[in-house]
Amino acid sequence: MDETNTPTHAKLPERCCFCGEKETNFIQFLTLNHTLLYCLLFLFTSDYSFGQQNLILNGDFEEYWECPDDLTQIEKCKNVYNPCYHSWSPPNPPVWSSTSDYFNTCASIVSQVNVPSSVFGYQNAYSGNGYLGLSNCEESGNYKEYVQLSFTDSLLPFSIYQFSLYLNLADVGGNTSKHLGFVFTDKLVYYNNYVSEFLTPDVSIDTLQLTDTTEWKKINFEYAARGGEKYVIIGNFHSNSAVDNVFNNVDSLPNIGGFAYFYIDSASLVYLRDVPPIQVPNVFTPNGDGDNDYLTLIEGEDQIDEFTVLNRWGNQVYYSKNNLICWDGKTQNKEVSEGVYFYMIKPKVFNEKRKEQYSGMIHLIR
């Protein structure tokens, strides 16, 4: 099966601080011991890969409340929901503003949602008997469809999870799209409009090259949880007015309807590791001797949005944004005096349980 890499993340700027001879010795150590290290890593990752629990309920979309007998019946698949509705007056069923679909081998040919033969063409499941489908975008208008998947448990704060699924482009429609977004939420969402009007994706993949209507393509990325998330909403959160939203005229596809329709199968979410705590040194010595001349973080730099250092009078002497933290003990190109300085951190994601990490003291000694 064709696979794609994880979404492209911004590359961190090169650090302004270097380890010099110590770095060289460490690299030599790694080179001399690469065989042993490789074996240890292989054993660790091999053992770790076994027994990982998929946190997405019915992530292979095999189980259903009822076999689908028509389009628009996404909620007949267990633990799968449509977040878009036009009106809803319980106990009457919702009237959907957009309608994603559920396909299964149990459905008849005339139902339009049979696997492998449906109204959108011929496609076997990536695994098993069922998969989901949604209209990603249209050439005209802003119509889009979404699916909402549920988790076995709430995600833990400051934990990193691996999310993956398989995508396939339907035979009809004539178009494909670069975009697929993911919103992680702590509650079941129902909006009376397209969710792209209300929600901003936590993860957005904007470089899809989905043109193969036969093979499934794997999409995967790492997600750092805020804590408490129990659902993920999947779909296109870009407006059709975006110039790059749609690739038109996919030569191999009949242009019937002018839309891009995606199949989704085998969704998975597994715990990987904890996000390390933010660690700031409590002392540095910018005296030019090549040892500890710069204030840099020990751990957690990628969790920081803004980093500010103040003197004892509350005046800002250093400020950094976008992860690169490297203070040389100067402000406006002038050395500051020895003493105690106060730092404040604005994290990308605030967590009450870690708030003590967001401020502290730094001793500057020359």
N, C-alpha and C positions, 0 to 999 in steps of 0.2 A: 504494500500500500504506500502511496505517496505521502510524504510527511513534510510539514513546514516547521521552521524554527519558531522559537518563542517570539513575541512581539519585540520590535526594536526599542530598546530603552536608551535614553540619552547617555552618552559616554561621559564619565567624569573627567574634568580637566586634570592634566598631569599635576602631581603634587609639586610644591615648590621646595620640598625638603627631601634630602637624599641620605641614604645610609652609608654611602662611600664604601670603605674597605669591608665593613661588617656585612653589607649587602652582597659583595662579591664572594666573601667566604661562605655565606649562606647558600648562594647559588651553586658554588662548587660542591658543597655538602649534598645538595639535592641531586646534582649530576652524578656523584659517586655512588649515591644510594638509590638511584631511580628505580632499579629493579625491585628492591625491597619495598619501597614506597608504593609502587604500582601493585604489587601483590597484596599489600595491606588494604589499599583502596578498593581493589577488586573484591576482596573478602568482605569488607564492610558494606559496600554498595550491594553486593549480591545478597547478603543476609538481610539488609534493610528492605530490599525490594519485595521480599516475601512477607505475607501477612498484613500488607497495607489495606486498610478498610476504606472502601469507597463510601464517602459520606453522602452521596446523592442517592436519594430514594428512587428505586426503579430506574437507575441510570441507563440501563440497556433498553428500556421502554418495552419490555416483554409482557409485563403484567397490565391488565386492564379491568375496569369495572364492567364494561360491556364491549363486545366487539364492535368497532365502528362500522356504520353502514352508509356513511356519506361524508362529504367534506365538512369542515368547521367543527369537528367533534374531538378537539384536542383533549378535553377534560374527561373523555372516556378512558384515557390512559391514566393509570394510578399515579397519584402524587405529581401530576403535571397540570399546570393552570394557564389560562389565557388572561393576562393582566388588563386587557382592553375590553370595555363594554360601553354600549351607548346609553342604555337605561336598565335599571334593575329595581323591581318592586317585589321583594320576597313575600310569599314563597314562590312567586312566578320565576321562571328561569331568566337569566340575563339576556338582553339583546346586545349582541357584540358589535363594536364599531370596527373591529378587524378580526379575522378568524383564521388562526393557525390550524393545522391539520394533523391527524394521527393515521398512520398507515400500518397495516398488519396483514399477515398471510391468512388470518381468519376471515377477512372481509371478502365478499364476493367480487367478481369482476365488475358487475354493474354498479357496485357501490362507489366506484371511482377512487377508492383508497386501498385497493388490493396491493399486496407485495408478491411478486415484483411488478405487476402491470397496473398502473393507475392512470388517472386523467393527465398526469404530468409526464408520462413516459414509462420506461422500463428501468427498474433499479432494484437489485437485491439489497437486503440489509447488510450492514457491515458485519454484524453478528446477530444470530437469532432470527426473529420473525418480524420485529416491529421497528419503526423509526418515526420521527416527527418531521414536519415540514412547515415552512413559513415563506411568505413573500417578503424578500429583503428590501425591494424597492421597485418603483415603476418609472417608466420614461416620462410620464405626465402625472401630475398630482403628487400628493405626499403620502399615499397609502402604504402602510407597512404592517407587518405582523410580528408578534412576539410570543415567546414561550417563557414560562416561569417554572423552575425546578425547585424542589424542596430538599432539605438536608436531614440527615438522621439526628444531628445534634447542632446546637449553636456553635459557631466558630469561636475559638479562643482568642482573646486579645494578644497582640504581639506574637502571633504565630504565623508561619508561612505555609501556604498550601499550594499543591500542584493541581491545576485545573486542566482538563483535556477533553476534547470531543472530536468526532469525525464528521466532516462536511462532504456533501456531494451536490453538484449542480444539476437541476432537473433538465430533462431533454427539451422542454419547450420554454418559451419566454423570450429567447433571442438576446438576453442580456446577462451580465454578471455584475457584481459590485465589489469594490475594494474594502468595504466596511462591515465589521461585525463588532458589536459592543456587548459589555457584560456589566450589569448593575447588581451588586450584592446588597441585600436588604434584610432587616430583622423582622419584617412582617409581610404577610401575603398582600400583594398590591392589586387593587382594581381601580383603574382610571376610566372615566367616560370619554377618553380621547386617546390618541396615540401617546404612548408613554414617553416618546422622544420630546414631547412638548413639556414634560414635567421633570424628567430625570436626566442626569449626566452620568455617563458610564464610568465605572471605576477602572475598567480596562477597555481600551479601544484598539482593535486591530484594523489598521487602515492601509494595509499593503497586500490584501488578499489577491491571489492570482488563480481564481477558481474558474477554470474553463473545461475541465475534464468531466464528462457526464457519466463515466464508467467507474473510475477508481475513486475511492474515498480518500480525503486529505485530512491528516491529523493537525489539529490546532491545539497548542498547549502554552501555558504561561504560569508564572508564579504569582500568587496573590498574598499580600500581607494584610491579615484581618484586623479590623478595628475592634472586633469582639461583639458577639451577639447575632451575627448574620445567620439567617436560617433559609434564605432563598437566593436564587440568582435569576435575573431576567436577561434573556438573550434576544438580540435583534439589532437592527440598524438604527442608530440614534442620530444620524446625520440628516440634515435637510436635503431634499432633492435639488434645492437651489445651488448646492455645492457643485462646482464645475467638475470635480473629479469623482462624483458619487457613482456614476454608472459608466461601465464600458458597453458601448453599443455594438451591434453587429458582430456577435460571436459567430464566425463563419460556419461552424459545425452545427449551429442550432437553428431550428425554424423560428422565425420571429412571429410568434403567435401571442398577441396580447401586450407585448412590449414591457416585460417585467423580468425580474431575476428571482428565481425560486430555489431555496436551499433545503436539502434534507439534512437532518441531524441525527446522529446515532452514537451510542456508547459514550455517554458523558461520565466523567470521573472527577472526583475531588478528594485528594488524600493529603493528610498532614505530612509536612516535610521536616520542619524544625522551628525552634523558637527564634524570634528576632532578638539579637543580643542587646543588653542594656546599653544606654549611652554612657560612655566613660570619658571624662575630661581629666587630664592630669592636674594635680593641685600645685605643681611647681614647674617652672622652666627657667633656663639660664641663658638669655640671649647676649652672650659676651664674646661671640665670634670664635670660640675654641673648637667649633665643629661638633660639639656634643650638647644635645638638648637646646639648640639655639632657637627653635621654633615651637610655638604652641600648636600642636595638632591633637586630634582626638585619638584615644586608644581604641575606641569602638563606637559604632553607631552613627557615623558621619552621614550616611545616606538617609537617616531618619530626620534630619534637621532641615528646616526651611530657612531659619535665620539664626545667626549666632552673634551676640553683642557682648562687648567687654566695656565696663565702666570703671572709672577711677573712684576714689573715696568720696569725691564731691558729686558723683553722679554724672560726670561728663563722659560721653562716648569716646573711647580711644581706639576701638576696633569694631568693625562690622563685616559680616560675611553672609552671603546668600548663595543658594544653589550648591550646597554640599562642600565646596572647597574652603576648608578652614586651615589657615596657616599664618599665624601672627608672628612677626619678627620682633615684637617689643617696641615698635615705633608707632607714632601717630603723626600724620602729615609729614612723614619722612624725618621726624625727630624722635630720638630715644626718649622713652618715658622713664620716670624714676623708679628705683626699686620700691617694692612694697606689695601690698595686698590689693588685688583687683577683683571685681565682681562680674561674673558672667551670667547672661540670661539666654535661654534657648527657646525659640518658637519651633515646636516640632511640626512635622507634616501631619501627623495624627496624634492628637492629645489623648493621653490616658491617665485617668485620675490615680491609678495605682502606681504610676511611675513619675508623678509630678515632682518628686524630690530630685530627679535627674535633670530638671530643666533650669536649675540655677545653682550657684555655688561660688567658692572662692578660689582664686589663683594667686600663688606667690611668685612674684617676679624677682629673681636674684641675679645680679650681674657678677 
